[in-house]
Amino acid sequence: MGDKLLQALELYENTFDDSFPTIPMSGRTEEEMIDMINKCVSAKKDVYDMGYLDIEAVY
């Protein structure tokens, strides 16, 4: 994991008091995950509220 992704993961956790779900995102590139995290933080919505993942789904 690169430093930029680690920083983005820390930002997500500090913003939402929850960790970013990396396992269901394992097929994504680091750049894609960083972009998702930045969009979530900017919108003040987590990955579920942004529609990236379904909270009811089993991954």
N, C-alpha and C positions, 0 to 999 in steps of 0.2 A: 504494500500500500504506500502510495506516495504521500509526501508531506502535505500537499494541497488537499488531498482527500481527507487526511487525518484532521486537518484544521477545519474542513467543512463539517466533518462528523462531530467534532467538538462544538462547533457553532450551533448545529442542529440540536444537540443534547442540551446545551445551555439555554437555547431559545424555548424548547418545548418540554424540558425536564423529562425527556424520553430519548432513547437511542434510535438512530436511523436504522430501519430494517434492512440490513445488508444482505441477508440470506435470500430473500425473494428478489433482490436486485442483482444477484450474482451474474446474470447474463448481460448486464450493462457494463459499459466502460467506466473508468474512473471519471472521465470528463462528463459523461451523462449523469452520473450520480452527483457530482459537484453542481452541475446545472440544476438538477432537481432540488437539491438542498438549498441553493441560493434562491430559487423561485419560491420555495416553501417559506423560507425566512422572510423574504421580501413581502409576501402576501400574508404572513402571520398565520399560515395554515399548514398543518402537518401533511404527510404523504397521503393520508386517507381523505382528509378534507379537500386536498388538491386533485384527488381522483387517480393518483398514480397506483394505489393499491386499494383493494376492497377489504374492509375490516372483517367482513363475514367470511371471506375466502380462506381456505387452508392452503398454505404455500409449502 
